[in-house]
Amino acid sequence: MNKWLTTGEMIDQLTVREVAISQSGDEASWEGGELMFEPSTHKIMENNFSRRMNKVYQNENWKIRPRYVSFEEAMKALREGKEVRLHYREFDYYVVNKDLMHDMLIKLDIADASFNTMLTGKWTIENV
């Protein structure tokens, strides 16, 4: 979620179970094959919104929020040979695969992280 995307880029890159957040606080996600929008609280209070694509969203900029999974889901994906990441602190994360799990645990201990960080941390599955 580093760079701002145009509405078209967001639509092309957004996958099922991901959520995109606009600069104005709106959210977009795929629901049943349809791109749906959840307006910001401000727009709801003004009764100035739509849950479907319209010109209001045409000039928005978006960032796709990662879909975080639990530690258990991440470990299951790891056993299946997928790459998972633990997002630790705001800009730092570790890429994990079966062979590097032990090394990552050592690095986390050096970084003063606890086992609790792994259990309650924010994980993503990279190659779903």
C-alpha positions, -999 to 999 in steps of 0.1 A, spaced: 0 0 0 27 25 -9 16 44 -40 -17 62 -48 -36 46 -77 -61 61 -100 -96 47 -99 -89 26 -131 -56 13 -117 -74 4 -84 -101 -15 -103 -75 -34 -122 -54 -43 -92 -81 -49 -65 -87 -85 -58 -115 -103 -40 -113 -98 -2 -91 -67 -5 -103 -32 3 -92 0 -13 -93 33 6 -97 66 -12 -80 99 -2 -115 111 9 -120 81 31 -143 60 9 -138 23 6 -142 0 -24 -144 -38 -26 -156 -66 -48 -189 -81 -36 -205 -109 -57 -187 -98 -89 -197 -62 -85 -174 -33 -74 -192 -17 -44 -183 16 -27 -187 24 10 -188 62 14 -170 81 41 -189 91 72 -188 127 59 -206 118 27 -232 97 45 -240 126 68 -245 149 38 -265 122 21 -242 127 -9 -230 93 -19 -235 63 -41 -226 26 -36 -220 22 -73 -194 36 -96 -202 72 -107 -183 104 -116 -176 112 -79 -152 82 -78 -137 89 -113 -111 114 -100 -103 97 -66 -69 83 -57 -68 50 -39 -45 27 -19 -52 -10 -15 -51 -21 21 -35 -55 26 -57 -84 35 -44 -95 69 -48 -130 81 -42 -147 114 -10 -164 125 -28 -198 120 -38 -190 84 -3 -177 77 13 -209 90 -11 -231 70 -2 -211 38 35 -215 47 31 -253 49 14 -252 15 45 -236 1 32 -201 -2 51 -170 8 38 -151 38 49 -118 54 47 -105 90 42 -68 89 61 -56 119 62 -19 129 48 5 104 73 1 75 92 -30 83 82 -66 75 99 -99 71 94 -122 41 90 -158 54 92 -191 38 97 -226 53 135 -224 51 137 -189 67 113 -193 96 140 -201 121 161 -171 109 131 -148 111 125 -159 147 160 -150 156 158 -116 139 125 -109 157 142 -117 191 171 -93 183 145 -66 173 130 -70 208 98 -86 194 81 -113 213 64 -145 204 32 -126 211 41 -104 181 40 -134 159 7 -146 172 -11 -113 172 8 -97 143 -4 -87 109 3 -114 84 -4 -115 46 -3 -143 22 17 -131 -8 10 -156 -36 -26 -166 -30 
